[in-house]
Amino acid sequence: MSTDPTRRALLGAAMIATAGPLVPAIANAAVAAPAMPPLKTVRTDLLEIAYAEYGPASGPAAVLLHGWPYDIHAFEVVAPALAAKGYRVIVPYLRGYGATRFLSATTKRNGEPAGLADDILAMLDALGIRSAILGGFDWGARTADIIAALWPERVRGLVSVSGYLIGSQAAGQQPLPPTAELQWWYQFYFATERGRAGYEKNRYDFNKLIWRIASPKWAFDDATFDRSAAAFDNPDHVDVVIHNYRWRLGLAEGEPRYAESETRLAAAPTIAVPTITMEGDANGAPHPEPAAYAKKFTGRYEHRLITGGIGHNLPQEAPAAFVQAMLDVAKA
């Protein structure tokens, strides 16, 4: 977390106002996040997925999913707080991040959304987890949304930052208003070979820039960024990221194994599981307005706006609010 004393004081005050009995553990962690446990790994048909695990193995499962360009440290405060409440918390590195690796050199380094969702389902199967509460932001929220929409029996509750993020190649090819297109500048950069080479060469500085744009009021320090930046050294990171954004624009093909899921997703299916969507009041990344997606959630539903200069990385910037949402959606 930030070492700025004013920021720490504001964060502590926000936690006291919202967290109730969670305050002591989270407030202390806001100053110095607890060390992560040693990573574990689990094999699926495609990947060896590295993940951090917290809490009792017999507890109800909670799976926390990070986005781009972030990593599992986004949940470094959230995960132990949930574990303290009795949850078995699983925080995996997505494909192309951290210590997660493809098993075969010939597997396509595919970043399409259905593939990421399939990874998490395969992980749950390998770990013997029938259903879980899912929480995420950015790519992680999209992944959680997809699983909740297509496999609701696997999801006991959903916490999704920026709401309904399910899309399709057809939707991605529709032009947006100029101000919205400007927010997606990096997507167009990645569509070029110069952009791919630039990301390969400058991914550390590139991703730090994204952090600053996406969370303009978050005074994170270099140590906080560096902990996550190590995850971008994954040998497949650039390939997965570039494919993800090119796929969205219809500039890269997906794989037949995900075609059925992508067809279903292109119909923008509703989500019926209990859901809390969240948004920070200072999110500088592209994101839809809550009114645009509220009707996509047909079950028990609530939207929460988190104030105080909270940006795109909501779980790390406002961990108490995210923990409370996970606990509340579990009661639905």
N, C-alpha and C positions, 0 to 999 in steps of 0.2 A: 504494500500500500504506500501511498504518498508519505514522505517524511515531513511535509509542510505542516507546522503545528496548527495553523488556522484550519486547514482541511481536516486534520484529525479531530479537532474540536467540533467542527460542524458535523462530521460523520458520526461521532459519538453521540451528539445531541439527537441526530436523526434516528439513531438506533434506540436510544432511550424512549423516544416518542412512539416508535412503531413496534418494538420487538417484545415487550412484556418480559416473560420469564427467560427469553433467550439472551437478554442484554448482557449479563456478565461474560459469557463465553465469547460473544461476538465483539463486544466493545474492546476487550483485551486484544483480540485478534486483529482489530483495526489498526493497532499500533505495530504489532509484529505478528504476522500470520504464522500459525503453527507449521512446523515442518511436515512435508508430505510423507506418507508411509512409503516404504520401498515398493516399486512398481511390480505388478504381477502381469502375467501374459496368459492369453487363451487363444487357441487355434480354431479358426473356422475353415471353410473350404478354400478361401482365398488369402486369408490374412493371419498373421500372428498379431493380435491386438494387445497393446500395452495399456494398462489401466491402473489407476490408484483405487484402492478399496478401503473403506472406513466402516466402522460399526460392526455389530454382531452378525455373523453369517446367517442366523436364524431370523433376523429382522425383516420387515417388509422392504422390498427393493425400491431404491430411488436411483435413477440413471441421469447423470448430468452431462450435457453435450455442448461442447465449445464451438466457436465459429472461426471464421477467417478474418484477420490474421491473429488468432489468439491460440490458447492451448488450455490444458487442464488447470493451470494456475488461476484461471478466472474463477474457479470454485474453491480456492485454497482456504477461504473462510466458511463458505456455505457448507462444504462437505462435512467437516468435523462437527459443525453445529447440528446438522441433521443426524449424524451418527450418535451424538449425545442424546438425541430424542429416540434412539432405538432403531434407526433405519440402517439397513445394509446399503451403503452408498457406493456406486460404481461410477468412476469418472474416466472414460476411455479417451485415448488419443484417436482422432479420426484418421482414416487412411491418408497418408501423405504427411503426417505430423508425428513428432516425437519418436518414440521407439516402436511404433506400429510399422510392420513390414509386410509386403506382399510375399507369399510363399514361393512364387515362381517368377522368374525373369521375363516370362512370355505373357504374363497377364497384363491386359491393357490397363494403363494408369488412368483410370476413368474417374472423373469427378462428378458424373451426373447424379442428381438428387436421389433417384431411386436406388442407385448403387450404395450410397451412403446409408440410406435407411435399411437396405438389405444387410449391410455389415452389422448394424446394431441388433437386428432380429437374430442373425446368426450368432452373435455374441451372447445374447440372452439364452438362446438354445444351448450353447456350449456350457454356459454357467448353470443351467438348470433353473432359470428364472422364467416362470410362466407369465407373470405380469408385473409391471412396475409403474411407479410414478415417473414421468419423464419431464425434465426441465432443460431448457436450452435457450440460446440466443444465436442470431445470425445463422450460419449453416446448421448449427445445432438445433435451433428452433424449427427450421424447415424440416430437418430430419425427424424431429419429434412430431411435428404436424403430420407428416406423411404416414408415419406408423400409426398415429391415432386415427387418421382417416381411413386407411386401408386395412388395418389390423386392430380394430378397437378392443378386441378381446385381450390384447397384450398390454393395454394401457389402463391403469386404475385412475389416473388423473394426469393432467397436462398443464405445465406452466410454460408459456411461450412468449418470449420477449418480441415485441413488434408484431405479435398476433399471427394472422394467417398468411403464411409465406409460400404456400404451394403454388407452383407455376408450371409452365410448359414451354416448349420451343416456339409454338405458335404465338403464345402470349408474349414471349420475349422478343418477337420480331415486330411487334406493334410499336409505332413511334410514340414517344411521350412528349409532353410540353418541354420547351427548351430548358427551363430551370431544372426539371427532373432529369433530363438527359445529361446536363452538366454534372449532376451528382454521381452519375455512373461513368465518369471519365476513365477510370481505371479499367472498366470492362472493355471499352473501345481500344485502350492501349494494349491490353492483353490479346486483342484480336489480331494484332500485327506481330510479325516475327521480331521486329525491333523491341516491342513490348515484352515478348517472352525473354529475349536476351537481356533486356534491362532488368527484369525481375530476377532473373538468375544471378546477375552480377550485383545487384543492389538491394537484395531482398530485406536486409536488416534495416537500412535507411528508409526503404519504401514502406515497410510495414509500420515503422515508427511514425511515419507521416500519416498513414491511415489511422493509427491510434489517435493522433492529435486532431485530425479532422473529425473523426467519429465521436470523440469525447472532448470537445473543446474546453470544458471547464474542469477536467480531471487532471490534477497536477501530479501525475505518476512520475516516479523518479527512474533513473537509468537501471537501477537494480531490479525494479519491478518489471520493466520491459525486458531486460536481459534474461530473466527466468523463463519468460515465454518465448523469446527469440530463439533460444536453443532448439525449440521444436521445429523451426523452419529449416534446420540443417538436414532433415530427413531427405534421403536420396530421391524420393519420389514426390517431394513437396511441390516443386515447380510444375512438373507434369500434371499433377492432380489439379492444382489451382488453375492453370491455364486451360485445361480441358473443361473444367467446371464452367468458366465464364464464356468460353467459346461455344460450348454446348448450348447454353442459354440463348445465344444469338443464332443458333442453327448453323454455326460454322464448324462444328465437330460432330461426328456421329456418336451415338450411344452404342449399346450392346444388345443383341437379341434377348439375352437373359433378363433384361430389365424392361423390355418393350411393353409387355402387358401392364406392368405397374405404371409406366409413363402414360399409356393410353388412358388408364383410369384416372390418373392425376390431371390429365389435360381437361377432364370434365369438371375440374374444381369441386371435388366431393366435399360434403359437409363433414364436420367433426362433432360427434355426439357424446364423447366422453366428458366428464367434468373438467372444466378448463378455466384457468385464470390467465388472461393476457396482461402484459405489462409494457410500459413505455417510460423511458426517462425523459424529463422535460428539456434536456439539452442534447438529445441524440442528433449528431451531425451527419450520420450515415443515411443513405436512402431508406425510407421506411413508409409504409402505408398509414393513412389516418385510421384510427380505431373505428370510426363510423363506416369505413369502406369494407370492413371484414366482420363486423359484429354478427351479422346474420349467417355467417358460415359456421358458427358454433351453435348447435341446436340442442345441446344438453345444458346442464347447469353451468352458467357462465357469468364471469365478472371481468371487467377491465380495471386496471389500476395504473394511474399516472403517478410516477415517483418523482417528486420535486427535490430541489436543492442542487441543481446543476448536474444531474445524472445523465451520462451519455450512453453510448451504444453498448458498452461492456457492463451491463447493469448488474450481473451477479458479483462482479469484483468491485464495482463502484458503490453499490447499495446492497451489500450482502444480507443485512437484516431483513430488508423488504423481500428479497428473493426467498430466503428461508421461510419467512412467514407465509408467503404464497404457496410454497411446497407443502407446508403443514396444513394450511387451510384447504387446499384442493383435495388433500387426502381424506378430509372429513366429509366431502360432498357425497 
